[in-house]
Amino acid sequence: MKRFVAEITESVRLYGDTHLLWFDATDVAGATPGQFLMVYIGEGEDPLLGRAISIHRLREGEHGPEFALLFDVVGRGTRWLAERRPSDGVEMVGPLGHGFEPDARAQRHLLVGGGIGAAPLVWLADDLAAQGREVTLILGGRTPAQIFPAELLHPSVELVVATEDGALGERGRVTAPFERLLSWCDQAFACGPEPMFEALWNVARDSGLRKPVQGLMEARMACGLGICYSCAVFPRQGGVKLVCHDGPMFELKDLYG
């Protein structure tokens, strides 16, 4: 973990209100899917608190390795970030946290993302598919404008879409395809809002299949280093935990079991 300034190599509004930034990746070498960066927003006399943003993807760029951040533009800070252009520098700290832990013995993987929760799952899907493992990715959102484009996924990843308005994929939430596909997988992973995690856990528990499900929690953080306690959660097992330090990956059975 270190503080660094990453230079933007590409900036684009990818879909809906979701923006994609690519950066020179020298300073995130060794990061794993599910880890995040504290991204410091603002400049001059207007410093704002950092934003915790998951690393979205890696690629080989024109001048070396690059990493991406995928985020929704929802307020002043993320709007500032989306307005940065190639060659601009952005201050960051990381990589931080404990990411996903795929079982080396597992072959079939079920990934579930709600809204911008797709961001870290795309990298995990890339990584698993590159190893020759089977990956099905379930993405959910209120409308099609919140769904990551299918054509940008690894070609071997099977995509299942659920939208609440039914305009793309099946109508409803991700819990229905998750319930249908849970028996197929060896291991499941999820990222999205906390109510989605509890709903997935209820499905997993009631199935009786005892399939392991790892959830990557989203939380507002002031420091990302375990100092401020702004990201404290209270799982049913293990006492108080910090999303930044103990997570952001938690086994759903530890949170809700």
KELUM-178109 format. One line per field, with one value per residue (C-alpha): residue number from 1; x, y, z; residue in one letter. Coordinates in steps of 0.5 Angstrom, whole numbers, plus 500, padded with zeros to 3 digits. Example, Ala and Ser with C-alpha at 12.3 -4.5 7.8 and 13.67 -1.06 7.14 Angstrom:
! residues 2
num c(1;2) .
east c(525;527) .
north c(491;498) .
up c(516;514) .
residuo c(A;S) .
***
This chain:
! residues 257
num c(1;2;3;4;5;6;7;8;9;10;11;12;13;14;15;16;17;18;19;20;21;22;23;24;25;26;27;28;29;30;31;32;33;34;35;36;37;38;39;40;41;42;43;44;45;46;47;48;49;50;51;52;53;54;55;56;57;58;59;60;61;62;63;64;65;66;67;68;69;70;71;72;73;74;75;76;77;78;79;80;81;82;83;84;85;86;87;88;89;90;91;92;93;94;95;96;97;98;99;100;101;102;103;104;105;106;107;108;109;110;111;112;113;114;115;116;117;118;119;120;121;122;123;124;125;126;127;128;129;130;131;132;133;134;135;136;137;138;139;140;141;142;143;144;145;146;147;148;149;150;151;152;153;154;155;156;157;158;159;160;161;162;163;164;165;166;167;168;169;170;171;172;173;174;175;176;177;178;179;180;181;182;183;184;185;186;187;188;189;190;191;192;193;194;195;196;197;198;199;200;201;202;203;204;205;206;207;208;209;210;211;212;213;214;215;216;217;218;219;220;221;222;223;224;225;226;227;228;229;230;231;232;233;234;235;236;237;238;239;240;241;242;243;244;245;246;247;248;249;250;251;252;253;254;255;256;257) .
east c(500;503;501;502;499;497;496;490;491;483;477;470;463;461;454;448;452;457;464;471;478;484;491;498;498;506;503;498;502;501;493;488;481;476;482;480;484;483;482;483;478;479;485;488;484;478;481;475;475;478;473;474;473;475;480;475;480;487;490;496;497;501;506;505;500;494;488;481;476;469;464;457;457;453;455;461;467;465;463;470;473;470;472;479;482;488;495;492;494;490;492;491;493;493;492;487;483;482;479;476;479;477;478;483;479;473;471;464;463;457;458;452;453;448;449;456;457;459;466;470;467;469;476;475;471;477;482;478;476;483;485;480;474;467;464;457;456;449;448;442;439;433;434;438;442;445;448;455;455;456;460;466;466;471;468;467;463;456;452;445;441;435;432;427;423;424;427;433;434;429;424;426;432;438;436;431;437;442;437;436;444;446;446;450;456;462;463;459;461;457;458;453;448;448;440;442;447;442;437;442;444;437;437;443;441;434;437;441;446;451;455;460;458;463;460;465;462;461;462;463;470;474;481;481;486;482;483;476;472;467;466;464;459;456;456;452;459;465;464;465;469;472;470;477;481;477;474;471;470;466;463;456;455;459;455;448;448) .
north c(500;507;514;516;520;516;519;518;515;515;518;516;516;509;508;512;516;511;513;510;512;508;510;508;502;502;503;498;492;486;488;483;483;486;491;498;505;511;516;524;529;536;541;547;550;545;539;534;527;521;516;509;506;499;497;495;492;491;492;492;500;503;505;499;496;500;500;502;505;505;509;513;520;522;528;533;529;524;529;532;526;525;531;529;528;524;526;529;526;524;522;515;511;503;498;497;491;484;482;476;469;464;457;454;447;451;450;454;461;465;472;477;485;490;497;499;493;490;494;489;483;484;484;478;475;476;473;467;466;467;461;457;457;457;464;466;474;476;484;487;494;499;500;498;504;501;495;494;493;485;486;489;482;477;472;466;469;468;474;474;481;482;489;492;495;489;493;488;481;478;483;483;483;479;474;470;468;467;462;458;458;457;449;450;453;451;458;465;472;478;486;491;494;491;489;485;481;480;477;473;470;468;465;461;459;457;452;448;447;450;454;459;466;472;479;485;491;498;503;511;511;517;514;507;505;503;509;513;507;511;504;500;494;489;482;477;473;476;483;490;489;495;494;498;493;487;487;489;482;478;471;472;467;471;477;474;467) .
up c(500;498;496;489;483;477;470;466;459;457;460;457;459;458;459;463;469;469;467;466;467;465;469;468;473;475;483;483;481;485;487;486;484;490;493;492;492;496;491;493;490;489;488;490;496;495;498;499;503;499;495;496;489;487;482;476;470;468;461;457;454;449;454;459;464;466;471;470;475;474;478;478;477;483;486;487;488;482;477;479;477;471;468;469;462;459;462;468;475;481;488;491;496;495;494;500;503;502;496;493;495;489;491;487;487;484;477;476;479;479;480;482;481;483;479;480;484;477;477;481;478;471;473;477;471;467;472;472;465;463;468;464;469;468;469;469;471;473;473;476;475;475;468;462;463;469;466;464;456;455;449;454;458;457;451;455;460;460;462;465;466;471;470;475;469;465;459;458;460;465;469;477;481;481;487;482;477;483;486;479;478;485;484;478;481;486;489;488;489;490;490;491;496;503;502;496;500;505;500;497;503;505;498;499;506;504;499;503;498;503;497;499;498;498;498;497;501;499;504;505;508;511;511;508;513;519;523;523;524;519;515;521;520;525;523;527;528;530;533;530;523;519;511;509;514;515;508;504;502;507;507;507;512;517;516;516;519) .
residuo c(M;K;R;F;V;A;E;I;T;E;S;V;R;L;Y;G;D;T;H;L;L;W;F;D;A;T;D;V;A;G;A;T;P;G;Q;F;L;M;V;Y;I;G;E;G;E;D;P;L;L;G;R;A;I;S;I;H;R;L;R;E;G;E;H;G;P;E;F;A;L;L;F;D;V;V;G;R;G;T;R;W;L;A;E;R;R;P;S;D;G;V;E;M;V;G;P;L;G;H;G;F;E;P;D;A;R;A;Q;R;H;L;L;V;G;G;G;I;G;A;A;P;L;V;W;L;A;D;D;L;A;A;Q;G;R;E;V;T;L;I;L;G;G;R;T;P;A;Q;I;F;P;A;E;L;L;H;P;S;V;E;L;V;V;A;T;E;D;G;A;L;G;E;R;G;R;V;T;A;P;F;E;R;L;L;S;W;C;D;Q;A;F;A;C;G;P;E;P;M;F;E;A;L;W;N;V;A;R;D;S;G;L;R;K;P;V;Q;G;L;M;E;A;R;M;A;C;G;L;G;I;C;Y;S;C;A;V;F;P;R;Q;G;G;V;K;L;V;C;H;D;G;P;M;F;E;L;K;D;L;Y;G) .
***
